[in-house]
Amino acid sequence: MSAGNRSLLGALLFAGAAQFILVMIVAEALYPGYSIATNYVSDLGVGSTALLFSASVIIYGVTTFSGAVFGRRTLGTPLTLTLALFGAHSVGVGLVPETIFIPHVTLALIGWFSGVATAIISYRIVRRPLSYFLATLGVIELIAIGMILSPIILGHYLSIGQGAIERMIVYPSIVWALGFGGAMIGAK
């Protein structure tokens, strides 16, 4: 892969993730009574912040999917597929709000597990020690998925609340995109 395509892959991942995290913070501040402990991230896609949040999620998905397409030679087939799936999930979540419950939850689960796979598989693409940090983000995300499913097993959420647990799933993917994107921009 040419350095230009690698840089484009990195720039798309970094820019998409950066705008998403910043817009999410703004949406959380604008949403009346919003709590990161109790509200799900997708709550921002309903009500007064819906257009802002949904547009940002869609942009995140388009940049991620496009990065997978442009970076396919560097990424290899497994990572290209998981990253493209993650990007497609983000577009879907932006288009299908949580009020359309089953499709939204299905898209979220696809995104969570493709995010885990992407972070862990990326271990083979970047140099140490960054590869360790990126793979660890996938493991953290996987543990958080187990935690968010804990009410099914335990009958309650663990102590930090469902909104905070969900962020332990969502944020590692964003941090991964920032770190991996930066590595691709700086790769020679």
SEDREN-553972 format. One line per 8 residues: number of its first residue (from 1); their letters; for each residue x, y, z of N, C-alpha, C, CB. Coordinates in Angstrom, 3 decimals. Glycine has a CB too. Example, Ala and Ser with C-alpha at 12.3 -4.5 7.8 and 13.67 -1.06 7.14 Angstrom:
! SEDREN-553972
1 = as = 13.190 -5.690 7.800 12.300 -4.500 7.800 13.200 -3.300 7.800 11.308 -4.473 9.046 ~ 12.850 -2.250 7.080 13.670 -1.060 7.140 12.900 0.030 7.870 14.084 -0.598 5.725
END
This chain:
! SEDREN-553972
1 = msagnrsl = 0.849 -1.178 0.000 0.000 0.000 0.000 0.884 1.226 0.000 -0.960 0.006 1.214 ~ 0.482 2.198 -0.747 1.265 3.426 -0.781 1.114 4.175 0.534 0.836 4.316 -1.962 ~ 2.131 4.992 0.805 2.096 5.792 2.031 0.889 6.721 2.024 3.396 6.607 2.188 ~ 0.491 7.176 0.817 -0.664 8.063 0.710 -1.946 7.386 1.140 -0.806 8.564 -0.702 ~ -2.165 6.116 0.713 -3.366 5.387 1.123 -3.349 5.077 2.611 -3.499 4.094 0.328 ~ -2.172 4.747 3.145 -2.050 4.477 4.579 -2.377 5.747 5.362 -0.621 3.967 4.931 ~ -1.858 6.868 4.896 -2.145 8.138 5.562 -3.623 8.493 5.458 -1.295 9.258 4.963 ~ -4.218 8.216 4.304 -5.648 8.490 4.133 -6.471 7.614 5.073 -6.077 8.253 2.668
9 = lgallfag = -6.118 6.332 5.165 -6.764 5.431 6.132 -6.687 6.035 7.527 -6.101 4.024 6.113 ~ -5.492 6.416 7.943 -5.303 6.982 9.273 -6.070 8.268 9.484 -3.854 7.226 9.521 ~ -6.035 9.142 8.492 -6.726 10.433 8.608 -8.237 10.237 8.725 -6.402 11.328 7.396 ~ -8.775 9.313 7.933 -10.220 9.049 8.000 -10.617 8.499 9.371 -10.636 8.057 6.895 ~ -9.853 7.538 9.876 -10.164 6.976 11.196 -10.047 8.030 12.289 -9.234 5.800 11.508 ~ -8.950 8.774 12.262 -8.716 9.776 13.300 -9.785 10.868 13.257 -7.320 10.395 13.141 ~ -10.043 11.421 12.066 -11.007 12.522 11.942 -12.415 12.067 12.329 -11.009 13.074 10.503 ~ -12.812 10.886 11.872 -14.145 10.385 12.211 -14.324 10.186 13.699 -14.410 9.087 11.498
17 = aaqfilvm = -13.336 9.569 14.341 -13.420 9.316 15.785 -13.366 10.619 16.579 -12.283 8.382 16.231 ~ -12.497 11.539 16.165 -12.358 12.808 16.895 -13.650 13.617 16.839 -11.196 13.635 16.318 ~ -14.240 13.730 15.647 -15.481 14.504 15.561 -16.585 13.830 16.365 -15.918 14.672 14.092 ~ -16.623 12.494 16.352 -17.676 11.793 17.078 -17.576 12.043 18.583 -17.608 10.295 16.790 ~ -16.397 11.903 19.141 -16.266 12.088 20.596 -16.586 13.534 20.994 -14.835 11.712 21.062 ~ -16.162 14.487 20.179 -16.430 15.889 20.501 -17.914 16.227 20.363 -15.604 16.804 19.599 ~ -18.550 15.742 19.315 -19.986 15.989 19.140 -20.783 15.275 20.224 -20.454 15.526 17.742 ~ -20.358 14.080 20.620 -21.053 13.367 21.689 -21.015 14.189 22.988 -20.417 11.966 21.911
25 = ivaealyp = -19.889 14.791 23.297 -19.779 15.626 24.499 -20.742 16.805 24.421 -18.332 16.132 24.680 ~ -20.802 17.444 23.257 -21.724 18.572 23.073 -23.169 18.094 23.220 -21.513 19.238 21.681 ~ -23.505 16.973 22.590 -24.873 16.445 22.682 -25.238 16.100 24.127 -25.026 15.199 21.789 ~ -24.296 15.516 24.874 -24.557 15.198 26.285 -24.840 16.465 27.082 -23.362 14.445 26.901 ~ -24.118 17.534 26.771 -24.321 18.801 27.478 -25.667 19.442 27.115 -23.178 19.770 27.158 ~ -26.122 19.246 25.884 -27.373 19.854 25.422 -28.617 19.061 25.794 -27.330 20.021 23.939 ~ -28.465 17.776 26.048 -29.597 16.897 26.323 -30.094 17.158 27.748 -29.200 15.396 26.136 ~ -31.347 17.583 27.916 -31.851 17.909 29.254 -31.802 16.712 30.212 -33.279 18.420 29.154
33 = gysiatny = -31.147 16.891 31.359 -31.099 15.873 32.403 -30.267 14.644 32.076 -32.463 15.444 32.714 ~ -29.417 14.731 31.085 -28.646 13.566 30.651 -27.606 13.173 31.701 -27.959 13.851 29.306 ~ -27.490 11.860 31.938 -26.517 11.334 32.893 -25.689 10.257 32.216 -27.219 10.772 34.159 ~ -24.364 10.399 32.247 -23.520 9.360 31.651 -23.569 8.072 32.468 -22.072 9.851 31.533 ~ -24.032 8.142 33.692 -24.151 6.937 34.515 -25.383 6.124 34.137 -24.209 7.308 35.995 ~ -26.494 6.803 33.843 -27.742 6.072 33.635 -28.263 6.091 32.203 -28.782 6.625 34.527 ~ -27.904 7.093 31.410 -28.386 7.158 30.033 -27.457 6.426 29.082 -28.539 8.603 29.595 ~ -28.055 5.696 28.155 -27.272 5.064 27.102 -26.770 6.121 26.124 -28.107 3.995 26.366
41 = vsdlgvgs = -25.701 5.829 25.427 -25.176 6.731 24.406 -26.258 7.001 23.364 -23.906 6.134 23.738 ~ -26.980 5.971 22.960 -28.003 6.115 21.919 -29.190 6.968 22.335 -28.494 4.768 21.512 ~ -29.338 7.255 23.622 -30.391 8.180 24.050 -30.194 9.537 23.377 -30.395 8.334 25.597 ~ -28.954 9.859 23.042 -28.649 11.133 22.379 -29.227 11.191 20.974 -27.142 11.352 22.322 ~ -29.583 10.037 20.406 -30.154 9.968 19.070 -31.666 10.138 19.048 -29.794 8.668 18.441 ~ -32.236 10.521 20.183 -33.674 10.741 20.303 -33.873 12.098 20.962 -34.374 9.593 21.127 ~ -34.832 12.862 20.507 -35.127 14.143 21.139 -34.344 15.290 20.521 -34.835 14.069 22.614 ~ -34.067 16.282 21.337 -33.490 17.539 20.839 -32.083 17.392 20.253 -33.451 18.544 21.954
49 = tallfsas = -31.365 16.356 20.616 -29.999 16.173 20.108 -29.925 15.143 18.976 -29.079 15.747 21.243 ~ -31.071 14.643 18.550 -31.107 13.533 17.585 -30.377 13.853 16.283 -32.545 13.167 17.275 ~ -30.659 14.982 15.680 -30.046 15.303 14.389 -28.528 15.461 14.520 -30.661 16.589 13.813 ~ -28.097 16.185 15.528 -26.663 16.403 15.762 -25.946 15.075 16.003 -26.448 17.348 16.965 ~ -26.463 14.289 16.923 -25.819 13.031 17.278 -25.851 12.037 16.120 -26.491 12.426 18.502 ~ -27.009 11.874 15.505 -27.139 10.901 14.419 -26.234 11.253 13.240 -28.593 10.819 13.954 ~ -26.147 12.528 12.904 -25.253 12.946 11.817 -23.809 12.606 12.157 -25.394 14.461 11.545 ~ -23.419 12.819 13.392 -22.052 12.529 13.818 -21.748 11.037 13.766 -21.819 13.054 15.224
57 = viiygvtt = -22.708 10.209 14.189 -22.523 8.751 14.139 -22.390 8.293 12.689 -23.708 8.019 14.831 ~ -23.209 8.854 11.813 -23.145 8.494 10.397 -21.797 8.903 9.804 -24.300 9.159 9.615 ~ -21.328 10.098 10.136 -20.007 10.540 9.653 -18.922 9.595 10.150 -19.706 11.991 10.117 ~ -19.001 9.230 11.418 -18.041 8.276 11.994 -18.053 6.963 11.208 -18.367 8.008 13.486 ~ -19.248 6.478 10.893 -19.374 5.236 10.145 -18.836 5.342 8.727 -20.807 4.812 10.106 ~ -19.156 6.441 8.056 -18.688 6.631 6.675 -17.171 6.738 6.635 -19.324 7.890 6.049 ~ -16.579 7.489 7.563 -15.112 7.622 7.563 -14.444 6.294 7.906 -14.666 8.709 8.564 ~ -15.037 5.542 8.818 -14.472 4.243 9.194 -14.570 3.252 8.035 -15.192 3.680 10.435
65 = fsgavfgr = -15.742 3.177 7.420 -15.928 2.271 6.288 -14.991 2.666 5.136 -17.408 2.286 5.816 ~ -14.911 3.953 4.855 -14.029 4.429 3.785 -12.569 4.120 4.102 -14.211 5.940 3.570 ~ -12.186 4.274 5.351 -10.827 3.924 5.763 -10.529 2.461 5.509 -10.620 4.244 7.232 ~ -11.502 1.599 5.798 -11.322 0.164 5.548 -11.120 -0.099 4.060 -12.535 -0.635 6.070 ~ -11.891 0.593 3.230 -11.773 0.405 1.780 -10.413 0.893 1.284 -12.910 1.150 1.041 ~ -10.020 2.102 1.660 -8.744 2.647 1.202 -7.544 1.908 1.788 -8.657 4.113 1.557 ~ -7.721 1.369 2.990 -6.604 0.726 3.667 -6.543 -0.774 3.536 -6.644 1.062 5.076 ~ -7.356 -1.350 2.682 -7.483 -2.808 2.631 -6.175 -3.542 2.391 -8.444 -3.183 1.567
73 = rtlgtplt = -5.250 -2.971 1.639 -3.976 -3.669 1.383 -3.087 -3.688 2.621 -3.228 -3.004 0.221 ~ -3.100 -2.639 3.376 -2.328 -2.611 4.618 -2.992 -3.462 5.691 -2.164 -1.172 5.115 ~ -4.300 -3.415 5.750 -5.037 -4.073 6.820 -5.106 -5.587 6.659 -6.424 -3.517 6.890 ~ -5.176 -6.077 5.448 -5.415 -7.497 5.223 -6.909 -7.779 5.323 -4.623 -8.362 6.238 ~ -7.298 -8.936 4.859 -8.725 -9.252 4.753 -9.462 -9.279 6.092 -8.889 -10.577 4.083 ~ -8.974 -9.978 7.130 -9.761 -10.019 8.376 -10.000 -8.628 8.980 -9.054 -10.899 9.401 ~ -8.958 -7.814 9.055 -9.103 -6.490 9.653 -9.944 -5.577 8.761 -7.726 -5.863 9.904 ~ -9.798 -5.688 7.453 -10.633 -4.900 6.543 -12.102 -5.227 6.771 -10.244 -5.165 5.070
81 = ltlalfga = -12.416 -6.519 6.886 -13.811 -6.929 7.080 -14.376 -6.455 8.411 -13.927 -8.435 6.990 ~ -13.627 -6.618 9.488 -14.154 -6.199 10.798 -14.290 -4.680 10.875 -13.239 -6.701 11.933 ~ -13.331 -3.965 10.294 -13.397 -2.495 10.310 -14.541 -1.998 9.436 -12.063 -1.886 9.831 ~ -14.729 -2.608 8.261 -15.848 -2.224 7.387 -17.182 -2.515 8.075 -15.767 -2.976 6.029 ~ -17.273 -3.647 8.748 -18.488 -3.995 9.485 -18.752 -2.983 10.591 -18.377 -5.409 10.075 ~ -17.693 -2.575 11.290 -17.851 -1.560 12.335 -18.355 -0.245 11.740 -16.515 -1.333 13.075 ~ -17.781 0.147 10.603 -18.232 1.373 9.946 -19.683 1.286 9.506 -17.356 1.678 8.752 ~ -20.066 0.149 8.927 -21.449 -0.047 8.488 -22.403 -0.015 9.683 -21.590 -1.383 7.727
89 = hsvgvglv = -21.977 -0.615 10.794 -22.821 -0.594 12.003 -23.057 0.839 12.460 -22.169 -1.417 13.144 ~ -22.013 1.662 12.416 -22.150 3.049 12.871 -23.145 3.816 12.006 -20.787 3.756 12.853 ~ -23.073 3.629 10.701 -24.053 4.270 9.815 -25.455 3.781 10.189 -23.739 3.960 8.308 ~ -25.593 2.481 10.392 -26.894 1.915 10.757 -27.439 2.477 12.060 -26.789 0.420 10.866 ~ -26.584 2.595 13.065 -27.013 3.142 14.363 -27.439 4.604 14.209 -25.872 3.021 15.413 ~ -26.768 5.331 13.325 -27.157 6.712 13.069 -28.490 6.837 12.356 -26.103 7.392 12.264 ~ -28.819 5.847 11.547 -30.070 5.870 10.784 -31.234 5.227 11.532 -29.876 5.167 9.463 ~ -30.947 4.312 12.449 -31.992 3.566 13.168 -31.893 3.909 14.657 -31.849 2.010 12.937
97 = petifiph = -32.733 4.818 15.144 -32.648 5.212 16.551 -33.094 4.087 17.485 -33.496 6.457 16.798 ~ -32.788 4.246 18.760 -33.119 3.218 19.748 -34.620 2.999 19.893 -32.535 3.588 21.088 ~ -35.418 3.918 19.401 -36.873 3.742 19.456 -37.335 2.612 18.528 -37.581 5.054 19.079 ~ -36.488 2.234 17.582 -36.741 1.059 16.733 -35.862 -0.033 17.333 -36.410 1.328 15.162 ~ -36.323 -0.593 18.438 -35.502 -1.329 19.397 -34.717 -2.510 18.833 -36.363 -1.817 20.475 ~ -35.370 -3.502 18.287 -34.681 -4.734 17.877 -33.615 -4.450 16.811 -35.699 -5.760 17.341 ~ -33.940 -3.724 15.740 -32.887 -3.428 14.759 -31.732 -2.609 15.364 -33.486 -2.670 13.571 ~ -32.063 -1.662 16.244 -31.013 -0.837 16.856 -30.092 -1.678 17.734 -31.638 0.295 17.686
105 = vtlaligw = -30.666 -2.517 18.566 -29.870 -3.370 19.451 -29.034 -4.349 18.632 -30.783 -4.135 20.434 ~ -29.606 -4.885 17.574 -28.860 -5.794 16.698 -27.654 -5.081 16.100 -29.768 -6.339 15.575 ~ -27.866 -3.864 15.602 -26.760 -3.080 15.047 -25.711 -2.776 16.116 -27.284 -1.771 14.437 ~ -26.161 -2.450 17.323 -25.221 -2.162 18.408 -24.366 -3.390 18.725 -25.979 -1.703 19.669 ~ -24.992 -4.541 18.823 -24.237 -5.775 19.115 -23.223 -6.081 18.009 -25.203 -6.970 19.284 ~ -23.624 -5.891 16.759 -22.691 -6.086 15.639 -21.502 -5.151 15.792 -23.397 -5.842 14.277 ~ -21.790 -3.909 16.128 -20.720 -2.924 16.310 -19.812 -3.256 17.481 -21.311 -1.552 16.509 ~ -20.410 -3.674 18.593 -19.595 -3.994 19.763 -18.638 -5.133 19.460 -20.483 -4.358 20.955
113 = fsgvatai = -19.149 -6.206 18.887 -18.287 -7.362 18.639 -17.310 -7.125 17.489 -19.136 -8.584 18.343 ~ -17.711 -6.363 16.473 -16.754 -6.050 15.408 -15.691 -5.080 15.930 -17.483 -5.445 14.175 ~ -16.051 -4.221 16.872 -15.064 -3.338 17.503 -14.027 -4.126 18.286 -15.757 -2.341 18.424 ~ -14.483 -5.131 19.039 -13.571 -6.012 19.781 -12.618 -6.707 18.815 -14.365 -7.061 20.606 ~ -13.187 -7.316 17.778 -12.362 -8.051 16.805 -11.365 -7.126 16.111 -13.253 -8.739 15.756 ~ -11.810 -5.949 15.726 -10.930 -4.999 15.045 -9.747 -4.634 15.929 -11.704 -3.734 14.649 ~ -10.020 -4.305 17.179 -8.939 -3.899 18.086 -7.945 -5.037 18.311 -9.518 -3.437 19.433 ~ -8.449 -6.230 18.498 -7.553 -7.366 18.766 -6.771 -7.755 17.516 -8.356 -8.576 19.279
121 = isyrivrr = -7.428 -7.808 16.363 -6.749 -8.172 15.117 -5.696 -7.140 14.730 -7.763 -8.327 13.987 ~ -5.932 -5.872 15.065 -4.983 -4.816 14.684 -3.626 -4.983 15.346 -5.549 -3.458 15.038 ~ -3.568 -5.842 16.339 -2.314 -6.144 17.032 -1.207 -6.485 16.037 -2.512 -7.305 18.019 ~ -1.567 -7.133 14.948 -0.578 -7.606 13.971 -0.109 -6.507 13.017 -1.160 -8.753 13.169 ~ -0.775 -5.360 13.012 -0.494 -4.321 12.016 0.458 -3.247 12.535 -1.787 -3.674 11.571 ~ 0.341 -2.911 13.807 1.159 -1.816 14.356 2.277 -2.361 15.237 0.282 -0.836 15.166 ~ 3.269 -1.524 15.424 4.434 -1.938 16.219 4.148 -1.876 17.710 5.638 -1.063 15.891 ~ 4.956 -2.662 18.443 4.908 -2.607 19.899 5.511 -1.281 20.356 5.664 -3.817 20.534
129 = plsyflat = 5.107 -0.726 21.418 4.116 -1.208 22.387 2.677 -0.818 22.039 4.453 -0.680 23.754 ~ 2.487 0.002 20.998 1.126 0.417 20.651 0.231 -0.787 20.374 1.147 1.342 19.434 ~ 0.756 -1.820 19.757 -0.052 -3.009 19.459 -0.646 -3.599 20.735 0.797 -4.070 18.732 ~ 0.107 -3.589 21.816 -0.403 -4.103 23.093 -1.556 -3.252 23.616 0.721 -4.152 24.135 ~ -1.391 -1.935 23.533 -2.437 -1.025 24.012 -3.713 -1.174 23.196 -1.950 0.425 23.958 ~ -3.569 -1.278 21.866 -4.745 -1.386 21.009 -5.485 -2.699 21.249 -4.342 -1.272 19.540 ~ -4.764 -3.803 21.378 -5.405 -5.088 21.661 -6.069 -5.080 23.038 -4.377 -6.227 21.577 ~ -5.437 -4.430 23.999 -6.015 -4.330 25.342 -7.348 -3.587 25.311 -5.039 -3.621 26.294
137 = lgvielia = -7.473 -2.587 24.442 -8.753 -1.887 24.310 -9.856 -2.861 23.890 -8.638 -0.734 23.287 ~ -9.527 -3.784 23.006 -10.501 -4.796 22.596 -10.907 -5.703 23.747 -9.940 -5.631 21.466 ~ -9.938 -6.065 24.576 -10.230 -6.921 25.731 -11.112 -6.164 26.730 -8.913 -7.392 26.416 ~ -10.802 -4.900 26.971 -11.623 -4.077 27.869 -13.055 -4.006 27.346 -11.028 -2.648 28.008 ~ -13.187 -3.798 26.055 -14.508 -3.725 25.439 -15.261 -5.054 25.603 -14.381 -3.363 23.946 ~ -14.579 -6.154 25.431 -15.206 -7.472 25.582 -15.681 -7.699 27.020 -14.220 -8.582 25.173 ~ -14.861 -7.323 27.987 -15.255 -7.436 29.399 -16.479 -6.563 29.673 -14.081 -7.027 30.334 ~ -16.501 -5.360 29.112 -17.635 -4.456 29.318 -18.906 -5.002 28.679 -17.321 -3.072 28.750
145 = igmilspi = -18.776 -5.702 27.551 -19.950 -6.338 26.950 -20.530 -7.358 27.934 -19.581 -7.024 25.593 ~ -19.657 -8.122 28.563 -20.112 -9.060 29.589 -20.793 -8.346 30.743 -18.947 -9.877 30.108 ~ -20.249 -7.200 31.121 -20.838 -6.434 32.222 -22.223 -5.893 31.858 -19.915 -5.278 32.612 ~ -22.367 -5.429 30.608 -23.674 -4.860 30.237 -24.734 -5.953 30.111 -23.565 -4.080 28.911 ~ -24.275 -7.172 29.864 -25.204 -8.294 29.810 -25.450 -8.903 31.196 -24.673 -9.361 28.861 ~ -24.789 -8.365 32.230 -24.901 -8.922 33.582 -26.319 -8.967 34.139 -24.053 -8.133 34.505 ~ -27.222 -8.057 33.796 -28.582 -8.189 34.340 -29.268 -9.488 33.924 -29.428 -7.013 33.898 ~ -28.901 -9.994 32.769 -29.484 -11.260 32.316 -29.074 -12.377 33.278 -29.032 -11.595 30.857
153 = ilghylsi = -27.840 -12.312 33.782 -27.304 -13.349 34.656 -27.542 -13.018 36.132 -25.810 -13.534 34.394 ~ -27.222 -11.769 36.504 -27.254 -11.377 37.916 -28.558 -10.713 38.350 -26.121 -10.448 38.199 ~ -29.333 -10.211 37.391 -30.565 -9.514 37.728 -30.372 -8.034 37.988 -31.183 -10.142 38.920 ~ -29.131 -7.529 37.853 -28.873 -6.098 38.044 -27.571 -5.719 37.342 -28.804 -5.741 39.561 ~ -27.420 -4.422 37.122 -26.158 -3.912 36.574 -25.145 -3.823 37.693 -26.351 -2.524 35.894 ~ -23.908 -3.901 37.327 -22.859 -3.697 38.316 -22.866 -2.233 38.736 -21.466 -4.113 37.755 ~ -22.115 -1.847 39.681 -22.268 -0.596 40.418 -22.193 0.710 39.635 -21.265 -0.554 41.431 ~ -21.620 0.752 38.452 -21.439 2.068 37.814 -22.609 2.490 36.931 -20.183 2.060 36.988
161 = gqgaierm = -23.587 1.669 36.725 -24.759 2.024 35.931 -24.610 1.632 34.474 -25.022 3.503 36.030 ~ -25.762 1.414 33.821 -25.727 0.922 32.456 -25.134 1.923 31.470 -27.106 0.553 32.024 ~ -25.311 3.208 31.705 -24.724 4.212 30.805 -23.206 4.208 30.860 -25.242 5.599 31.152 ~ -22.674 4.102 32.058 -21.219 4.078 32.214 -20.631 2.778 31.673 -20.837 4.255 33.689 ~ -21.327 1.667 31.899 -20.842 0.390 31.366 -20.837 0.438 29.837 -21.722 -0.790 31.873 ~ -21.901 0.986 29.248 -21.939 1.077 27.782 -20.783 1.932 27.258 -23.289 1.666 27.312 ~ -20.432 2.973 27.974 -19.289 3.792 27.547 -17.975 3.004 27.585 -19.173 5.036 28.435 ~ -17.900 2.017 28.469 -16.713 1.156 28.513 -16.671 0.215 27.312 -16.689 0.344 29.818
169 = ivypsivw = -17.769 0.156 26.572 -17.808 -0.578 25.307 -17.522 0.382 24.154 -19.186 -1.278 25.110 ~ -18.150 1.533 24.166 -18.060 2.488 23.058 -16.709 3.211 23.032 -19.193 3.510 23.157 ~ -16.264 3.701 24.165 -15.038 4.513 24.195 -13.780 3.772 23.739 -14.819 5.027 25.583 ~ -13.586 2.498 24.096 -12.379 1.822 23.598 -12.281 1.796 22.073 -12.339 0.407 24.121 ~ -13.414 1.661 21.378 -13.374 1.689 19.916 -12.973 3.059 19.391 -14.726 1.294 19.345 ~ -13.434 4.095 20.060 -13.069 5.459 19.653 -11.589 5.698 19.918 -13.928 6.512 20.405 ~ -11.126 5.310 21.090 -9.703 5.468 21.421 -8.851 4.637 20.462 -9.427 5.048 22.894 ~ -9.325 3.432 20.135 -8.612 2.603 19.162 -8.459 3.341 17.831 -9.353 1.266 18.948
177 = algfggam = -9.562 3.915 17.327 -9.522 4.614 16.039 -8.558 5.802 16.084 -10.931 5.094 15.647 ~ -8.515 6.501 17.195 -7.573 7.621 17.336 -6.128 7.105 17.312 -7.846 8.404 18.655 ~ -5.852 6.062 18.096 -4.497 5.527 18.180 -4.052 4.852 16.898 -4.400 4.555 19.315 ~ -4.897 3.995 16.351 -4.561 3.290 15.110 -4.467 4.279 13.956 -5.610 2.195 14.797 ~ -5.406 5.210 13.905 -5.376 6.235 12.856 -4.097 7.041 12.917 -6.581 7.164 12.977 ~ -3.697 7.463 14.109 -2.451 8.206 14.273 -1.242 7.401 13.838 -2.286 8.634 15.710 ~ -1.261 6.113 14.172 -0.139 5.241 13.770 -0.055 5.123 12.253 -0.291 3.838 14.396 ~ -1.204 5.038 11.590 -1.215 4.924 10.135 -0.767 6.230 9.470 -2.615 4.537 9.646
185 = igak = -1.156 7.349 10.057 -0.724 8.639 9.518 0.800 8.762 9.624 -1.422 9.810 10.269 ~ 1.343 8.311 10.732 2.780 8.459 10.977 3.648 7.326 10.444 3.011 8.585 12.429 ~ 3.018 6.263 9.892 3.786 5.104 9.410 4.584 5.459 8.163 2.850 3.920 9.112 ~ 5.744 4.844 8.044 6.584 5.093 6.865 6.639 3.895 5.979 7.983 5.486 7.268
END
